[in-house]
């Protein structure tokens, strides 16, 4: 029987997502990744090189998933509120993505940060989409497009990044604090910010 390399790599990536989200790049263990995947740990070294390279591969794969799920063209950028809502929805169903980004940021070591060309190009394309919507008069040009995009991403993700702060801030807050109400408030806020 032939070895299915693609399937094995995917099993390892899927297991590594959970391991890195739970323990970060420093606390993750290749033994646990291999055990979760049901694969010999030597395959990690064969396919990915080392643990840091596996973390980079995980980040790249997860960013590709979020990019595919939430594209941002200049036409879509005309309604940044809806884009923020889609990002809120994504984070709601994929909480590990923000955890991975937090772990990456906490690593603080630029050599360990997987902010390679493909990831930078992903964000540059989104900034260009916002700039295009600004040039078309669909969005206010009062704020630099990079700052505007970053603000939208931060607003959409912060709900999931610090749930303890959300609970404290909203303790005496709105009568309806459902995820739907939070999303609706986010969309309205971003639309006001962008116009």
N, C-alpha and C positions, 0 to 999 in steps of 0.2 A: 504494500500500500504506500502510495506517495505521501510525503509530508506536505501538509497544507501550511506553507509559510505565512501567507496573508492572514489566515484564520488564527494562527498562533500569535502573530504580532497583535492582532486585534484583541485577542483574549488578554494578552499582557497589558496593552494600553487600557482596556476597560478596568482591569484589576488595579492598575497603577493610578487611575483617576481617583478611585476610592481611597487607596492607601495615602496618596499625597494630599488629598483633601482632608483626611483625618489627622495626619501626622506631620505634614509639611515635608519639604525636601530633606531637612536634617534628620527628622524622626522616622521617615519612611524606611522600610527594610525590604530589600529585594527578596529575601526569603518569604516574606508575607505576600508580596506581589505574586511571586511564582506559585505559592500555595493557593491563593485566591483564583489564579488563572488555571490551576491544574496543569502547570507546565514546569519543566525543569528550569531552575534559575539560570543555568548556563545560557539558555536562549535569550535572556535579557542582555547579557554581555555580547552575544553573537549579533543580535538584531539592533541593539541600541547603543552599545559601547559601555556605558556605566550608568550609575544611578542619576547623575546630573543630566546626562544626555537623554535618559528616559523621561525625566521631569520636563525637559525642553520639548520632547516629542508629545507629551501629554498636553502641555500648554498650547502647542501649535495645533494639535488635533481638536482641542476644545474650542479654540478661537475660530477654527474653520467651521465648526458646527454652529456657533453663535452667528458668524457672518452669513452662513447660508440661511439660517432661520430668520435673520433680521437684516436684509440688505438695505442700503440707503442710497438711492439715486437722487439726483437733484430734484426730480419730481416728487419723490417721497419726502425729501427734506423740507419741502414747502409746508408740510404738517409735522413739525418736530414733536408736537405733542403726541401724535399717534405713534411715532417712532419710539418715544419714551415709554408709551404704554406697552408696545410690543416687547421692549427690553424688560420692563417690569414683569410681564408675563413669562418671559424666558427665565429670568432669575427666580421666579416663583416655582417653576417646575424643574430648574437645574441649579439648585443652590450651591453645588460643588464648584461651579465656575468662579464665582466670586471668592470662595475660600481659596482656590488655587491662586488667584491673583493676589490675594492678601499674603499668602505664604511666600509667593515670589517677591513681593515688596518687602516683606520682613527679612528675607535673606540678605538684602542690602548689598550684597557683593555683586558688582556689575558683571563680573565674569560668569556668575551663576544665573544672571537674569537673561531670560530667553527672548529678549526684545530684538530679534533678528530682523533682517530686511523684509521678510514676508509680513511679519506683524506690523512693522512700521508702515509698510505700503498699504495695509488694510486700513489703518487709521488715517493715513494721508488721503486715501480715496474718499473716506467719509467726510473729512474736512473739505475736500474739493466739492463734494455734493452740497454741503452747507453753503460754501462760497458761491456755488452756481445758483442756488436758490436765493441768496442775497442779491446777486447781480440781476436776477430776473425780477427782483422786487417782491418776492414771495415772503422773505424774512427781512427783519430789520438789519441794517448794516452797521448799527451802532456798536456792536460787539464783534471782535475778531472771530472769524469762523471756527478757529481751533478752540478758543475759549468757550464759545457757545456750545460746541459739540461736547467738550469735556464736562461742562456744567450739566448738560442733559444726561450724559452717562452717569455722572455722580448722583444726580437726583434720582434716576431710575434704580441705581444699585444700592444706595445708602439704606433703603428700607430693609434690605437683607443683610447688609454688612454689620449693622449695629442694632439688632432687634431690641436690645435692652434699652437703648436710648429712645427708640420708637415708643416702647411701653411707657417710659417715664414722661416723655413729652405729651403723649396722647392720653395720659391717665385721666385727666379732667377735660378731655377734648370732645371730639364730635360724637354725637349719639350713634352714628353709624360708622364703625371703624372696621368694616369688613374689607377683605382684600379688594373687592370691587370698588368700594368707596375710596380706598387709598389710590387705586389706579386712576379713577376718575379725577381725583384731586390733582394727581401728578400730571395728567394730560392737560387739564385746565391751566395749571401753573406754568408748564413749559410753553404752551401756546401764548400765554401772556408775556413770558420772558422773551420769546422769539419774535414778537411782532411790535 
